[in-house]
Amino acid sequence: MLGELTERDRAILALETAWPRHGGAKEEVIRAQLGMSSARYYQLLGRLIDSDVALEYDPLLVGRLRRLRDGRARKRAARTPGFVG
């Protein structure tokens, strides 16, 4: 085993897994369930999905989140003046 996820790490991944079934604003759910700002949540999520431990824990979710993030980064880069890609 590569390491252990914290309870908070597992809660973040669980929220991402369950999110499509939730109604309402995601920011409100983040604050209510995890007691943190959405900015902090996304900061932690970004670090978490880069970890091998999270990938081992839930490879489908982490792979999907990485693809979404990388796709958004490519779109941002393509809008950058002078970008050749």
C-alpha positions in Angstrom: 0.0 0.0 0.0 1.3 3.4 -0.9 -0.1 5.2 2.2 -3.4 6.2 3.8 -6.0 8.7 2.9 -7.2 10.9 5.7 -10.8 11.0 6.7 -11.0 14.4 5.1 -9.5 13.1 1.9 -12.1 10.2 1.8 -14.9 12.7 2.5 -13.7 14.9 -0.5 -13.6 11.9 -2.8 -17.0 10.8 -1.6 -18.5 14.2 -2.3 -17.1 14.1 -5.8 -18.5 10.6 -6.3 -22.0 11.6 -5.0 -22.1 15.1 -6.5 -24.2 14.4 -9.6 -27.0 13.1 -7.3 -27.1 16.3 -5.2 -29.3 19.2 -5.9 -28.4 22.8 -5.1 -25.2 24.7 -5.2 -22.1 22.6 -4.7 -20.5 25.4 -2.7 -23.3 25.1 -0.1 -22.8 21.3 0.1 -19.0 21.7 0.6 -19.5 24.2 3.4 -22.3 22.1 5.1 -20.6 18.7 4.8 -17.0 19.5 5.1 -16.9 22.9 6.9 -14.6 24.6 4.4 -14.7 27.2 1.7 -15.1 26.0 -1.9 -11.7 27.6 -2.7 -10.0 25.4 0.0 -12.0 22.4 -1.2 -10.8 22.7 -4.8 -7.2 23.4 -3.6 -7.3 20.1 -1.6 -9.1 18.2 -4.4 -6.4 19.3 -6.9 -3.6 18.0 -4.7 -5.6 14.8 -3.9 -6.2 13.8 -7.4 -2.5 14.1 -8.2 -1.7 11.6 -5.4 -1.0 7.9 -6.1 -2.8 7.0 -2.9 -6.1 8.6 -4.2 -5.6 6.9 -7.6 -5.2 3.5 -5.8 -8.3 4.2 -3.6 -10.6 5.1 -6.5 -9.0 4.8 -9.9 -12.2 5.5 -11.9 -13.1 8.7 -10.1 -9.5 10.1 -9.9 -8.9 9.3 -13.6 -12.1 11.1 -14.6 -11.3 14.1 -12.5 -7.7 14.2 -13.9 -9.1 14.1 -17.5 -11.6 16.9 -16.7 -8.9 19.1 -15.2 -6.4 18.4 -18.0 -9.1 19.2 -20.6 -9.9 22.5 -19.0 -6.1 23.3 -18.8 -5.8 22.6 -22.5 -8.7 24.9 -23.4 -7.2 27.7 -21.3 -3.8 27.2 -23.0 -5.4 27.3 -26.4 -7.0 30.7 -25.7 -3.6 32.1 -24.7 -2.2 34.5 -27.3 0.8 33.0 -29.0 0.1 29.4 -28.0 1.1 26.9 -30.6 -0.3 23.5 -29.8 
